[in-house]
Amino acid sequence: MNLKDLNIENLVRSAVVLAVGLPVTLSLGGLVSTTTSIARQGEPSAGDVAQTAIKDQLAAPCIKFIVSKKDSRLEREAQNEIDEVLGGEVSHGAVCKWAL
């Protein structure tokens, strides 16, 4: 066995390892990246959490507002509760449509 044969064998072996190992390495890297992206998508954002909390607070007043008669005491109470949750005068119909 001479030195030329040994170098060619090593080169061929390295090429085979690279040809088999590189796709496996790249696919595992892509899998980790995909898993991280999916995990991030599952987490609710701070805005989503805040909207859910506001909608929860508006549920009862909006139901009162929707089922009450126009210009009734129940409607006025519901409007006041909605205004209190949101911190000011709002379009009650639009807010309840959004909340429910």
Sequence and secondary structure as in RCSB ss.txt:
>XXXX:A:sequence
MNLKDLNIENLVRSAVVLAVGLPVTLSLGGLVSTTTSIARQGEPSAGDVAQTAIKDQLAAPCIKFIVSKKDSRLE
REAQNEIDEVLGGEVSHGAVCKWAL
>XXXX:A:secstr
  HHHHHHHHHHHHHHHHHHHHHHHHHHHHHHHHHHHHHHHHS  HHHHHHHHHHHHHHHHHHHHHHS TT HHH
HHHHHHHHHHHTS   HHHHHHHH 
